[in-house]
Amino acid sequence: MHLQEIFMSKKSYTRLLISTFITGLTFSTAIQAAPYDLIDLGALGDGDAFSFAINNLNEVTGTSEGTIVLEDDIDPDNPPDLCADNINRVFCTHAFLFTNSAMVDLGDLGLSNSHGLGINDDSVVVGFGIVPTINADNEIIATQETALISFSGAQVVAIPFPLDLDLAANTQPRQRALDISNNRLVVGYTLFRKFDDEGASNTLIQPYVYDYDNDSLSIIPLFSNEIARSGSARAINSSGVVVGWASSEEVNNPPHALRWDPASPELSVDLGTFGGFTSAAWAINDNGIIVGTSDTSIEFNTNESIAFIYDASLATPLIRIPEFSEQEEFKFSVARDINNNNQVVGTAQFSTAATNGNTAFMYDYNTGSLINLNDMVDCSLNWELYNATGINDAGYITGTGVFEGKSRSFMLIPTADTTPTDCTEIRRAARDQVRRDINDGAGSIGFLSLLLGSLVLWRRKKVN
């Protein structure tokens, strides 16, 4: 990854890290009815798997690691890939489509690294992969990160962005595709170098909308007519309204959540913050309701990132989603998706300092109810759900949890039962054991940076 995660303070990173290490302990708990049935989406190999989006056909896309190849099993004529975690695998990561109860491998763009990040209701997946440049001796001399697309489970291909855009000189832009609408409008970001008249260069990250059917790409304007340093388009609704984040006009240009409407295309709207430096919008539904996360303070030591809802119909549109913890120093949450019934999912801190864990949550904007999704599944399944990344209009939820010591993709299917299973106390014992294991040096990090699915637009500095 050439860019790190946005808004991940050291404290919140530790919370997610500990949640990632939770092992699947066995408990003598009877099978019980639960508000959600939990479906293990499987994996393409024997490594971790992460899901990022779900459509209204109950199809999921994400990324999965390949099978580990041991040193003694390496074939010199067909060597495995040495991956970023310094482990040999059949392939490092491949984008997948989960459909018809099976996980389909979508392949890659030439190097064994691809990721599915968005999906529409026509089973079209978008994301990014790595394209190699190969010389006459069949040697890889360069690599290029490129947005990808896959139709109905077919092999991924690079999105053919127009080449006549005057984005930069003497450089090939990098692109990621993060979401796609049902009329095949793709949004994401492109990274390139901009040269001035004296030949000096500046790296820019620009949000875009790409009309796949008309082969038309537009750079989304930011908060002023000046070209800002960075920005990303994260999601798009059926009206073509885009949300994401971009450098603000403030000192040091911290990123703020943005909203861009094609009906008023001149500039994006800055959604503001809860009083902190930074904010980011992650999703928008067809009602125009936006969700994301915002800093709460400009003080480095007391700042927390809290999930928000942005409802433009209100006098004060930026609304704080409630937290599980009443202790100020342990508050952290990110809202990642919202469906057309105004149900929000994401990840949130829910425990005290003794357990220090994150949980997947669902928040109903219409009723104001906040649900710990770990208390809505059968306890005996021994899953720990720590990140909910997508919810469709039928209420099906996807995300990532830990099962048998590995990160796995899941789908939650609503049932007629509405009684919580109250697994929290059982899982706290598991989480406390994990903290002890981590302190002893056990475990591996996996794909934490990709889990949050974004880029660093600005690195917050300590305020003196």
C-alpha positions as a Python dict, from the first residue, in 0.01 Angstrom:
ca = {
    (1, 'M'): (0, 0, 0),
    (2, 'H'): (156, 332, -98),
    (3, 'L'): (-87, 531, 117),
    (4, 'Q'): (-170, 477, 482),
    (5, 'E'): (-508, 491, 656),
    (6, 'I'): (-702, 807, 728),
    (7, 'F'): (-797, 914, 1081),
    (8, 'M'): (-636, 616, 1257),
    (9, 'S'): (-495, 750, 1580),
    (10, 'K'): (-255, 525, 1765),
    (11, 'K'): (-525, 452, 2023),
    (12, 'S'): (-797, 361, 1772),
    (13, 'Y'): (-551, 153, 1568),
    (14, 'T'): (-476, -50, 1882),
    (15, 'R'): (-845, -111, 1936),
    (16, 'L'): (-892, -250, 1587),
    (17, 'L'): (-569, -449, 1611),
    (18, 'I'): (-678, -622, 1930),
    (19, 'S'): (-1016, -702, 1778),
    (20, 'T'): (-840, -851, 1477),
    (21, 'F'): (-643, -1094, 1692),
    (22, 'I'): (-943, -1249, 1867),
    (23, 'T'): (-931, -1627, 1835),
    (24, 'G'): (-1227, -1855, 1789),
    (25, 'L'): (-1254, -2012, 2134),
    (26, 'T'): (-1494, -2301, 2193),
    (27, 'F'): (-1779, -2254, 2440),
    (28, 'S'): (-2039, -2506, 2553),
    (29, 'T'): (-2327, -2291, 2438),
    (30, 'A'): (-2641, -2447, 2296),
    (31, 'I'): (-2754, -2354, 1946),
    (32, 'Q'): (-2995, -2065, 1985),
    (33, 'A'): (-3227, -1857, 1773),
    (34, 'A'): (-3093, -1513, 1687),
    (35, 'P'): (-3202, -1196, 1504),
    (36, 'Y'): (-2950, -1271, 1227),
    (37, 'D'): (-2829, -1589, 1061),
    (38, 'L'): (-2452, -1569, 1007),
    (39, 'I'): (-2307, -1697, 680),
    (40, 'D'): (-1933, -1761, 650),
    (41, 'L'): (-1843, -1647, 297),
    (42, 'G'): (-1530, -1862, 293),
    (43, 'A'): (-1196, -1772, 136),
    (44, 'L'): (-1004, -1828, -188),
    (45, 'G'): (-711, -1981, 1),
    (46, 'D'): (-610, -2056, 357),
    (47, 'G'): (-549, -1692, 454),
    (48, 'D'): (-763, -1396, 555),
    (49, 'A'): (-1065, -1267, 364),
    (50, 'F'): (-1230, -923, 385),
    (51, 'S'): (-1559, -804, 239),
    (52, 'F'): (-1628, -442, 147),
    (53, 'A'): (-1965, -409, -28),
    (54, 'I'): (-2300, -582, -84),
    (55, 'N'): (-2568, -525, -350),
    (56, 'N'): (-2944, -583, -352),
    (57, 'L'): (-2893, -930, -504),
    (58, 'N'): (-2717, -1026, -178),
    (59, 'E'): (-2385, -1050, -362),
    (60, 'V'): (-2065, -943, -188),
    (61, 'T'): (-1725, -830, -310),
    (62, 'G'): (-1395, -805, -127),
    (63, 'T'): (-1044, -949, -123),
    (64, 'S'): (-898, -1281, -12),
    (65, 'E'): (-546, -1411, 40),
    (66, 'G'): (-412, -1710, -149),
    (67, 'T'): (-292, -2040, -6),
    (68, 'I'): (45, -2044, 170),
    (69, 'V'): (323, -2239, -5),
    (70, 'L'): (577, -2390, 235),
    (71, 'E'): (948, -2371, 159),
    (72, 'D'): (973, -2744, 93),
    (73, 'D'): (684, -2732, -155),
    (74, 'I'): (820, -2456, -379),
    (75, 'D'): (852, -2552, -746),
    (76, 'P'): (1148, -2364, -902),
    (77, 'D'): (980, -2379, -1242),
    (78, 'N'): (657, -2233, -1105),
    (79, 'P'): (753, -2029, -799),
    (80, 'P'): (486, -1880, -573),
    (81, 'D'): (445, -1510, -507),
    (82, 'L'): (636, -1355, -218),
    (83, 'C'): (375, -1127, -64),
    (84, 'A'): (389, -813, 147),
    (85, 'D'): (371, -1015, 469),
    (86, 'N'): (690, -1196, 357),
    (87, 'I'): (495, -1520, 307),
    (88, 'N'): (496, -1729, -12),
    (89, 'R'): (146, -1778, -151),
    (90, 'V'): (-10, -1917, -468),
    (91, 'F'): (-126, -1557, -514),
    (92, 'C'): (-109, -1267, -272),
    (93, 'T'): (-463, -1127, -287),
    (94, 'H'): (-747, -1159, -535),
    (95, 'A'): (-1076, -975, -563),
    (96, 'F'): (-1379, -1198, -519),
    (97, 'L'): (-1751, -1203, -591),
    (98, 'F'): (-1967, -1404, -352),
    (99, 'T'): (-2274, -1514, -547),
    (100, 'N'): (-2504, -1817, -548),
    (101, 'S'): (-2350, -1939, -219),
    (102, 'A'): (-1998, -1953, -364),
    (103, 'M'): (-1691, -1729, -367),
    (104, 'V'): (-1574, -1661, -724),
    (105, 'D'): (-1208, -1570, -784),
    (106, 'L'): (-1198, -1262, -1009),
    (107, 'G'): (-826, -1294, -1085),
    (108, 'D'): (-585, -1005, -1127),
    (109, 'L'): (-439, -759, -1378),
    (110, 'G'): (-105, -935, -1424),
    (111, 'L'): (37, -932, -1073),
    (112, 'S'): (-127, -1131, -797),
    (113, 'N'): (-281, -836, -619),
    (114, 'S'): (-641, -723, -675),
    (115, 'H'): (-920, -593, -454),
    (116, 'G'): (-1297, -566, -501),
    (117, 'L'): (-1428, -253, -327),
    (118, 'G'): (-1767, -172, -480),
    (119, 'I'): (-2056, -355, -651),
    (120, 'N'): (-2382, -250, -816),
    (121, 'D'): (-2711, -436, -866),
    (122, 'D'): (-2598, -570, -1206),
    (123, 'S'): (-2313, -769, -1043),
    (124, 'V'): (-2049, -525, -1170),
    (125, 'V'): (-1749, -509, -935),
    (126, 'V'): (-1492, -229, -920),
    (127, 'G'): (-1170, -195, -725),
    (128, 'F'): (-801, -183, -806),
    (129, 'G'): (-511, -406, -902),
    (130, 'I'): (-147, -394, -1010),
    (131, 'V'): (-40, -393, -1375),
    (132, 'P'): (323, -491, -1452),
    (133, 'T'): (546, -346, -1724),
    (134, 'I'): (754, -628, -1873),
    (135, 'N'): (1069, -583, -2084),
    (136, 'A'): (1196, -793, -2376),
    (137, 'D'): (1360, -1037, -2132),
    (138, 'N'): (1023, -1101, -1966),
    (139, 'E'): (1134, -911, -1656),
    (140, 'I'): (906, -684, -1456),
    (141, 'I'): (1064, -339, -1467),
    (142, 'A'): (775, -133, -1325),
    (143, 'T'): (430, -170, -1172),
    (144, 'Q'): (123, 50, -1191),
    (145, 'E'): (-178, 63, -959),
    (146, 'T'): (-489, 71, -1179),
    (147, 'A'): (-866, 74, -1129),
    (148, 'L'): (-1038, -249, -1234),
    (149, 'I'): (-1384, -371, -1328),
    (150, 'S'): (-1548, -715, -1351),
    (151, 'F'): (-1883, -808, -1504),
    (152, 'S'): (-2093, -1088, -1350),
    (153, 'G'): (-1798, -1279, -1208),
    (154, 'A'): (-1571, -1252, -1513),
    (155, 'Q'): (-1195, -1195, -1492),
    (156, 'V'): (-1111, -840, -1387),
    (157, 'V'): (-989, -596, -1651),
    (158, 'A'): (-838, -249, -1622),
    (159, 'I'): (-1082, 39, -1657),
    (160, 'P'): (-988, 213, -1985),
    (161, 'F'): (-968, 570, -1859),
    (162, 'P'): (-948, 831, -2138),
    (163, 'L'): (-592, 919, -2231),
    (164, 'D'): (-656, 1273, -2355),
    (165, 'L'): (-695, 1428, -2011),
    (166, 'D'): (-432, 1690, -1938),
    (167, 'L'): (-375, 1566, -1583),
    (168, 'A'): (3, 1577, -1579),
    (169, 'A'): (315, 1552, -1789),
    (170, 'N'): (558, 1262, -1807),
    (171, 'T'): (368, 1052, -1555),
    (172, 'Q'): (111, 774, -1557),
    (173, 'P'): (-166, 840, -1303),
    (174, 'R'): (-258, 574, -1050),
    (175, 'Q'): (-627, 505, -1002),
    (176, 'R'): (-855, 326, -761),
    (177, 'A'): (-1225, 266, -818),
    (178, 'L'): (-1419, 267, -490),
    (179, 'D'): (-1787, 250, -590),
    (180, 'I'): (-2017, 208, -891),
    (181, 'S'): (-2380, 307, -943),
    (182, 'N'): (-2644, 105, -1126),
    (183, 'N'): (-2603, 327, -1432),
    (184, 'R'): (-2229, 245, -1428),
    (185, 'L'): (-2089, 569, -1295),
    (186, 'V'): (-1761, 482, -1124),
    (187, 'V'): (-1606, 697, -849),
    (188, 'G'): (-1268, 687, -683),
    (189, 'Y'): (-943, 878, -694),
    (190, 'T'): (-649, 927, -926),
    (191, 'L'): (-299, 1009, -804),
    (192, 'F'): (-54, 1188, -1031),
    (193, 'R'): (227, 1442, -1038),
    (194, 'K'): (153, 1796, -1150),
    (195, 'F'): (440, 1997, -1301),
    (196, 'D'): (472, 2376, -1288),
    (197, 'D'): (639, 2597, -1550),
    (198, 'E'): (979, 2550, -1385),
    (199, 'G'): (957, 2171, -1388),
    (200, 'A'): (889, 2126, -1017),
    (201, 'S'): (633, 1856, -939),
    (202, 'N'): (362, 1817, -678),
    (203, 'T'): (174, 1495, -606),
    (204, 'L'): (-203, 1539, -627),
    (205, 'I'): (-483, 1301, -532),
    (206, 'Q'): (-802, 1396, -716),
    (207, 'P'): (-1157, 1254, -687),
    (208, 'Y'): (-1323, 1153, -1013),
    (209, 'V'): (-1645, 1033, -1171),
    (210, 'Y'): (-1607, 802, -1469),
    (211, 'D'): (-1901, 725, -1698),
    (212, 'Y'): (-1813, 374, -1814),
    (213, 'D'): (-2068, 355, -2096),
    (214, 'N'): (-1973, 693, -2246),
    (215, 'D'): (-1600, 665, -2169),
    (216, 'S'): (-1604, 1004, -2000),
    (217, 'L'): (-1398, 1095, -1694),
    (218, 'S'): (-1442, 1414, -1489),
    (219, 'I'): (-1232, 1540, -1201),
    (220, 'I'): (-1461, 1649, -916),
    (221, 'P'): (-1396, 2009, -809),
    (222, 'L'): (-1312, 2056, -444),
    (223, 'F'): (-1397, 2339, -205),
    (224, 'S'): (-1257, 2626, -411),
    (225, 'N'): (-1146, 2703, -763),
    (226, 'E'): (-789, 2633, -661),
    (227, 'I'): (-659, 2279, -707),
    (228, 'A'): (-636, 2129, -360),
    (229, 'R'): (-366, 1884, -264),
    (230, 'S'): (-588, 1581, -226),
    (231, 'G'): (-935, 1432, -237),
    (232, 'S'): (-1123, 1108, -292),
    (233, 'A'): (-1472, 1017, -411),
    (234, 'R'): (-1588, 731, -190),
    (235, 'A'): (-1952, 662, -286),
    (236, 'I'): (-2228, 760, -532),
    (237, 'N'): (-2608, 729, -515),
    (238, 'S'): (-2868, 677, -789),
    (239, 'S'): (-2895, 1054, -851),
    (240, 'G'): (-2523, 1079, -917),
    (241, 'V'): (-2449, 1265, -591),
    (242, 'V'): (-2096, 1183, -475),
    (243, 'V'): (-1946, 1188, -126),
    (244, 'G'): (-1591, 1149, -1),
    (245, 'W'): (-1333, 1390, 135),
    (246, 'A'): (-1088, 1655, 24),
    (247, 'S'): (-835, 1901, 159),
    (248, 'S'): (-1009, 2193, 324),
    (249, 'E'): (-921, 2563, 310),
    (250, 'E'): (-793, 2558, 670),
    (251, 'V'): (-432, 2580, 787),
    (252, 'N'): (-235, 2271, 678),
    (253, 'N'): (-534, 2160, 464),
    (254, 'P'): (-680, 1882, 681),
    (255, 'P'): (-936, 1672, 489),
    (256, 'H'): (-1307, 1740, 535),
    (257, 'A'): (-1605, 1535, 421),
    (258, 'L'): (-1738, 1649, 83),
    (259, 'R'): (-2063, 1626, -109),
    (260, 'W'): (-2075, 1691, -484),
    (261, 'D'): (-2402, 1724, -676),
    (262, 'P'): (-2399, 1706, -1058),
    (263, 'A'): (-2691, 1953, -1051),
    (264, 'S'): (-2449, 2212, -904),
    (265, 'P'): (-2119, 2091, -1043),
    (266, 'E'): (-1901, 2399, -990),
    (267, 'L'): (-1783, 2319, -635),
    (268, 'S'): (-1815, 2053, -368),
    (269, 'V'): (-1982, 2122, -33),
    (270, 'D'): (-1769, 2100, 282),
    (271, 'L'): (-1971, 1903, 542),
    (272, 'G'): (-1760, 2026, 833),
    (273, 'T'): (-1654, 1845, 1151),
    (274, 'F'): (-1756, 1797, 1515),
    (275, 'G'): (-1495, 2054, 1614),
    (276, 'G'): (-1187, 1861, 1511),
    (277, 'F'): (-952, 1894, 1217),
    (278, 'T'): (-1076, 1611, 995),
    (279, 'S'): (-1386, 1435, 867),
    (280, 'A'): (-1470, 1188, 590),
    (281, 'A'): (-1792, 1078, 420),
    (282, 'W'): (-1811, 706, 344),
    (283, 'A'): (-2158, 651, 194),
    (284, 'I'): (-2479, 818, 74),
    (285, 'N'): (-2822, 664, 15),
    (286, 'D'): (-3093, 759, -234),
    (287, 'N'): (-3258, 978, 32),
    (288, 'G'): (-2945, 1193, 33),
    (289, 'I'): (-2848, 1090, 388),
    (290, 'I'): (-2468, 1076, 428),
    (291, 'V'): (-2263, 883, 684),
    (292, 'G'): (-1898, 894, 782),
    (293, 'T'): (-1666, 991, 1066),
    (294, 'S'): (-1536, 1314, 1218),
    (295, 'D'): (-1276, 1426, 1467),
    (296, 'T'): (-1415, 1586, 1783),
    (297, 'S'): (-1125, 1805, 1895),
    (298, 'I'): (-817, 1987, 1770),
    (299, 'E'): (-628, 1866, 2077),
    (300, 'F'): (-416, 1568, 1977),
    (301, 'N'): (-436, 1393, 2315),
    (302, 'T'): (-814, 1421, 2362),
    (303, 'N'): (-940, 1394, 2005),
    (304, 'E'): (-1159, 1099, 1903),
    (305, 'S'): (-1314, 1003, 1569),
    (306, 'I'): (-1692, 958, 1593),
    (307, 'A'): (-1944, 828, 1336),
    (308, 'F'): (-2185, 1083, 1192),
    (309, 'I'): (-2504, 1117, 992),
    (310, 'Y'): (-2543, 1423, 769),
    (311, 'D'): (-2906, 1517, 700),
    (312, 'A'): (-2928, 1834, 492),
    (313, 'S'): (-3298, 1878, 582),
    (314, 'L'): (-3206, 1969, 941),
    (315, 'A'): (-3100, 2305, 1078),
    (316, 'T'): (-2792, 2135, 1224),
    (317, 'P'): (-2727, 1867, 962),
    (318, 'L'): (-2420, 1697, 1115),
    (319, 'I'): (-2550, 1448, 1374),
    (320, 'R'): (-2342, 1238, 1609),
    (321, 'I'): (-2426, 866, 1611),
    (322, 'P'): (-2441, 739, 1972),
    (323, 'E'): (-2149, 542, 2114),
    (324, 'F'): (-2146, 219, 2315),
    (325, 'S'): (-1901, 350, 2573),
    (326, 'E'): (-1979, 632, 2816),
    (327, 'Q'): (-1610, 684, 2888),
    (328, 'E'): (-1487, 979, 2686),
    (329, 'E'): (-1135, 848, 2633),
    (330, 'F'): (-1255, 525, 2472),
    (331, 'K'): (-1491, 669, 2209),
    (332, 'F'): (-1419, 573, 1849),
    (333, 'S'): (-1656, 485, 1563),
    (334, 'V'): (-1682, 495, 1184),
    (335, 'A'): (-2006, 469, 984),
    (336, 'R'): (-1929, 288, 659),
    (337, 'D'): (-2259, 236, 477),
    (338, 'I'): (-2629, 330, 480),
    (339, 'N'): (-2920, 169, 294),
    (340, 'N'): (-3236, 332, 161),
    (341, 'N'): (-3418, 247, 486),
    (342, 'N'): (-3170, 472, 671),
    (343, 'Q'): (-3001, 180, 848),
    (344, 'V'): (-2631, 247, 910),
    (345, 'V'): (-2347, 0, 968),
    (346, 'G'): (-1986, 41, 1072),
    (347, 'T'): (-1735, -28, 1347),
    (348, 'A'): (-1729, 117, 1698),
    (349, 'Q'): (-1549, 97, 2029),
    (350, 'F'): (-1785, -69, 2278),
    (351, 'S'): (-1584, -188, 2577),
    (352, 'T'): (-1402, -42, 2875),
    (353, 'A'): (-1025, -16, 2905),
    (354, 'A'): (-1012, -370, 3044),
    (355, 'T'): (-1119, -527, 2714),
    (356, 'N'): (-1047, -250, 2463),
    (357, 'G'): (-1236, -395, 2164),
    (358, 'N'): (-1427, -286, 1856),
    (359, 'T'): (-1754, -428, 1736),
    (360, 'A'): (-1958, -420, 1417),
    (361, 'F'): (-2271, -211, 1470),
    (362, 'M'): (-2602, -125, 1309),
    (363, 'Y'): (-2776, 206, 1382),
    (364, 'D'): (-3134, 281, 1274),
    (365, 'Y'): (-3162, 653, 1200),
    (366, 'N'): (-3543, 633, 1197),
    (367, 'T'): (-3573, 486, 1548),
    (368, 'G'): (-3243, 590, 1707),
    (369, 'S'): (-3154, 234, 1809),
    (370, 'L'): (-2787, 128, 1822),
    (371, 'I'): (-2715, -246, 1799),
    (372, 'N'): (-2401, -443, 1875),
    (373, 'L'): (-2414, -702, 1597),
    (374, 'N'): (-2219, -950, 1810),
    (375, 'D'): (-2528, -968, 2031),
    (376, 'M'): (-2752, -1051, 1736),
    (377, 'V'): (-2597, -1382, 1623),
    (378, 'D'): (-2575, -1731, 1772),
    (379, 'C'): (-2306, -1723, 2044),
    (380, 'S'): (-2206, -2083, 1981),
    (381, 'L'): (-2077, -1995, 1633),
    (382, 'N'): (-1772, -1839, 1806),
    (383, 'W'): (-1741, -1545, 1567),
    (384, 'E'): (-1630, -1196, 1662),
    (385, 'L'): (-1772, -936, 1423),
    (386, 'Y'): (-1556, -625, 1431),
    (387, 'N'): (-1633, -434, 1111),
    (388, 'A'): (-1960, -402, 916),
    (389, 'T'): (-1890, -253, 574),
    (390, 'G'): (-2214, -284, 377),
    (391, 'I'): (-2592, -315, 417),
    (392, 'N'): (-2849, -359, 139),
    (393, 'D'): (-3214, -257, 128),
    (394, 'A'): (-3329, -598, 258),
    (395, 'G'): (-3113, -548, 568),
    (396, 'Y'): (-2848, -804, 471),
    (397, 'I'): (-2515, -697, 622),
    (398, 'T'): (-2161, -783, 519),
    (399, 'G'): (-1829, -719, 687),
    (400, 'T'): (-1530, -884, 848),
    (401, 'G'): (-1490, -1077, 1171),
    (402, 'V'): (-1257, -1325, 1334),
    (403, 'F'): (-1327, -1699, 1323),
    (404, 'E'): (-1080, -1967, 1431),
    (405, 'G'): (-802, -1709, 1454),
    (406, 'K'): (-841, -1562, 1104),
    (407, 'S'): (-1015, -1262, 955),
    (408, 'R'): (-1315, -1385, 756),
    (409, 'S'): (-1591, -1230, 549),
    (410, 'F'): (-1947, -1271, 672),
    (411, 'M'): (-2305, -1206, 568),
    (412, 'L'): (-2583, -1148, 822),
    (413, 'I'): (-2938, -1238, 713),
    (414, 'P'): (-3228, -1095, 919),
    (415, 'T'): (-3464, -1347, 1082),
    (416, 'A'): (-3805, -1319, 1248),
    (417, 'D'): (-3646, -1340, 1594),
    (418, 'T'): (-3575, -1003, 1757),
    (419, 'T'): (-3435, -1117, 2093),
    (420, 'P'): (-3065, -1029, 2144),
    (421, 'T'): (-2838, -1324, 2220),
    (422, 'D'): (-2625, -1121, 2465),
    (423, 'C'): (-2291, -1282, 2381),
    (424, 'T'): (-2089, -985, 2501),
    (425, 'E'): (-1976, -1127, 2837),
    (426, 'I'): (-1861, -1452, 2674),
    (427, 'R'): (-1658, -1263, 2416),
    (428, 'R'): (-1501, -1034, 2673),
    (429, 'A'): (-1324, -1335, 2823),
    (430, 'A'): (-1189, -1424, 2479),
    (431, 'R'): (-1079, -1066, 2417),
    (432, 'D'): (-894, -1043, 2748),
    (433, 'Q'): (-705, -1361, 2658),
    (434, 'V'): (-616, -1213, 2320),
    (435, 'R'): (-471, -902, 2483),
    (436, 'R'): (-246, -1126, 2692),
    (437, 'D'): (-144, -1321, 2380),
    (438, 'I'): (-58, -997, 2197),
    (439, 'N'): (153, -878, 2487),
    (440, 'D'): (341, -1209, 2458),
    (441, 'G'): (411, -1137, 2089),
    (442, 'A'): (160, -1374, 1928),
    (443, 'G'): (-41, -1311, 1611),
    (444, 'S'): (-18, -1131, 1277),
    (445, 'I'): (-172, -808, 1157),
    (446, 'G'): (-311, -909, 817),
    (447, 'F'): (-484, -647, 601),
    (448, 'L'): (-583, -382, 856),
    (449, 'S'): (-504, -93, 626),
    (450, 'L'): (-713, -233, 342),
    (451, 'L'): (-998, -306, 583),
    (452, 'L'): (-1061, 63, 624),
    (453, 'G'): (-1039, 97, 248),
    (454, 'S'): (-898, 441, 199),
    (455, 'L'): (-604, 675, 178),
    (456, 'V'): (-419, 928, 384),
    (457, 'L'): (-501, 1278, 271),
    (458, 'W'): (-340, 1456, 562),
    (459, 'R'): (-140, 1348, 864),
    (460, 'R'): (-248, 1521, 1180),
    (461, 'K'): (35, 1680, 1378),
    (462, 'K'): (45, 1710, 1754),
    (463, 'V'): (-93, 2040, 1878),
    (464, 'N'): (136, 2203, 2129),
}
